[in-house]
Amino acid sequence: MNDIRQDQTYTFYLSRLGWKIKKQKNVYYFIRKILPFLQITKVQRPETLDTSFLKKIILEEKITITIVEPKDERQAEILKKLNFRQIKPYLPSKTLVIDLSQKLETILKKTKKDCRLSIKKTKNIKIKKCQRKDLTEFYSLWKKSVDFKRYIPPFNQIKNLSQIFKENALFLLYKDSQGAASGAIFLKNKWNAYYWQAFTNKKAREKLIQYQIVWQGVLWAKKNKCLNFDFEGVFDPRFPDKKWLGFSHFKKSFGGEEITYPGAFFKINLNFW
């Protein structure tokens, strides 16, 4: 089952952001000019790693930097033999996945006690399913809810996500008169749903709103017959980032299986082969 970054809808989204797309045997390669003399290509979680086609792209497009985020250790070993150097990953190198083929009651039972109680406590709150006209409000509350150190993508990217993914994107938003605000973006392809991005301010955390928002995302994924719900990253001690510890604890309260990826590999293509 392909990662969403190897899905046609996602590649169309990236093309809107200025990436050039190449495709070979259902694997997408992304190319972008950073400077007049600097072009990069990246391939993320491919089902197969075709080094011959990768070489062809590098030569034809005059690629300077190649970044590959392999799907498994076998692909990683191929890259190491080609003298790729491991770097800090761009995609989450470790994640948590809920098996949605289970009964909903089973999924809920496998959550931690505090998580189940939080879902129950917030079951009657009103969470808004945002339409395109609501995205400005969603984005405004997001910016107000996080500090300046946290990266928030430009509004145009959020707008493009909504326009391109259409029914395969879910934007949920909660706000109240006391100033609590929380929201999340969920994406899906044919088989997998993703907890893409989210925010919750202090007042909403005190009310445990984030638990209900994630649970509604799980229900949406289950209703749409997805087989997996991917939390899009938890703390990985191989690439430690303390900022990930808090929300990783939150995500792990929902249960699921931890999945580990090799990370990212990088090479400057002055003399590729």
N, C-alpha and C positions, 0 to 999 in steps of 0.2 A: 504494500500500500504506500503510494508515493507521499513524501513529505509535501506540505502545501507549497514550499518553495520550488517544487518541481511540477507545479500545477499550472495549466494554461492561464487561468484567471489571474494568478499571482504574477506571472510573467507579463501579462498585459498591464497590470498595475505598475510594475517596474518600468515598463516602456514609457508610461506616462511621466515617470520621474526622470526620464532622460537616458535610460539604459538601452543599449542595442542588444537584441536577442538573437542567439544562434541555437539551432536545435539539431540533434542527431540521436536517432534511436530513442525517442521519448525522453531525452535528457536535455535540459536547458542550460545554456551558458550565457552569462551576462557580461557585457562589455561597455566600458565607459571611458571617455576621454576626460582626464582630470586637468591636464595642462596641454598646450599644443604639442609637447614632446613626450607626454606621459599618458599611456593608456593602461587600464587594468582590466583583467577578466576574472570573474569568480564563478565557481560552480558549487552549489550547496546541496548536500545530501543526495547525490545522484544514485539511482538504482544500480547503474553500472558506471565504471570509470574508464572511459575510452581515451587512453593517453595519445593514441595516434590522431584522433580528432582534435584533442587539446593542442597538440603540436601544430596542427594545421591552422587552427585559429590564431595561435601566437604568431606564426609566420605571416599569415595573410593580413591580420589586423595590426601587425607591428606592436604587439603587446609588450609592455615593460614589466608589469607586475602581475603574477598569477596567484590567486588565492583559492584554495580548495578546502571545503569543509566536508570530509568524507562521512559516509553513512556508517561505516564499520571499520574494524581494525584491519581487515584484509586490504581495503582501499588505502588505509593509512600506511601500511607496509609498502605498497606500491609507490606511494609518494616519497617515502623515506629513501627508497632505492634510487629515486630520481633526484636525490639531494634537496628535497624540499625541507624547509626548516619550520618547526612547530612554533606557533605564536599564540597569543591570547585570542580565544575564539570570538567571532562576531555573533554567531548563534549560540544559544544556551548549550553548553557541553554536557549538562546533566538535566534531566527533566523528570516529571512525574506524570504518569498516564493512568487514567481510570478506564477499565474495561467496561464499555457500555453494553456489551452483549448480556451482561448480568441483569437480573430483575432489579427494578428501581429500589425495592425494599432491601435487597442485598447490598447495593451500592451505599445506601444510607446507613445500613447497619455496620459497614466497614469504616465509616468515618469515626473520628475520635469523639468521646462523650461530649466534650465542650463544643465541638462543631455541631453535633446533632442538636444539642440544647439551643445553640445560637440560631440554627435554621428554624427550629420550632418557635422560638421566641419572636422571630421576625416574620413569621409566615403571613401576617396580615398587613404588612406595610405595602404602600403603593409604589411600585417600581414602574417607571415609564419606559416603554419601548420607543426609542427615538426614531423619528422619520428624518428625511433630509432637511426639512425646515427647522428641525430641532438641533442640528449639529453645532450651530453658533453658540447656543446655550450650553451644550455639552462641553464644548471646547473652553468656553469662558470659565465654567465651574472647575474644570480640570486644572487650568492655569492658576486659579485662586487656591486650589487645594494642596499644591505641592510647593516646595521651596525652590529657589533659583538654581540649586545644584542638580536638580533632577531634569533630565532631558525630556522635552515634550516635542513631538514632531510638528512641523508647520501645519497650519490648518488645511492647506491645500492637499497634503497627504491624507489627512483624515477624510476630507471631502471625496478624494479619489477612491479611497477604500470603499466608502459607501456606494458610490456610483458604479464601481466596477464589480464588486462582489454582490451587490443587490441583495437578493434573499439569502445569500450565503454569508451575510454579515449581520450581526446583532449588536445594536448599541443600547445598553441599558443605563438608566439614570434615576437616581433618587435624590430628592432635595426636600427640605421642610422649612417651616417658618423660623425654626431655632438656629438655622444656619448649617445644618448637617448636609453634606453632599458626598455622593459616591457614584461612580460610574464604571463601566467596563465595556470593552469591545471584544466580541467573540467572532471568529471566522471559522469557516468550514470548507472542506472540499468534499468529495464523494463519500469518504469513509471516516475522516478525522475532523474533530472540532478542536479549536485552539483558544485558550484564554489569552488573548493577544496583548492587550494593554488595559490598565485599570488605574483608578485613583480613589482615595478615600480620605477625607479630612478628619481632623481630630474628633469633632463632634459626632460624625458618622461612625467612627471606630468605637466610640463609647456606646453607641446604640447597636453595635454588631451588624451593621447594614451590609458590610462586605460579604458576610457569609451567605446571606439570602441572594445577593446578586450573583455570586458564583453558582449557587444552587440552581437559580433560574437559567443560567447558562448551560448547566448539565442537563436540565430538563429539556431545553431547546435542542441540544445535541441528540439526546435520546429520541425525542419526537421526530427528528429528521433522519433517524436510522443510522447515525454515525456509530462506528464500532469503537472508537477511542475518543477520550477527552484529554487533551494534552495541556498541561499547565504552563508550557513554554518557559521552563527553567526553574531550577532550584540551586541552592548553594553547592558549588563543586570545590572540594578542598584542593584539587589539582590547580585550579585557577582562582584562588581565594579572593573574594570581594565581600567585606563585612556588611556592605549595604544590602546584600542578598539574604542575610541571616533572618531578619524579621519576617519578610514576606515568604521565605521558604518554610518557616515554622507554620505560618498560616496555611500555606498550600498543603503541607503534609498532614494537616488535620483532616483533610478530605480522603485520606487513604490513597490507594493507587500503587502502581509499580514504578520503581525508579529505573530510568533508562539512561545509560551513559554512552556518550559519543566520543570519538577520538580527539575532537577539537578542530583547530584550523592549521593549515599548512601554507607556507608562503615561499615564493621564489622570485628573484629578480631575473628577468629573461635576457641578460646580456649575451649569454652563451648557454641556451637552455638545455641542450642535450649533450 
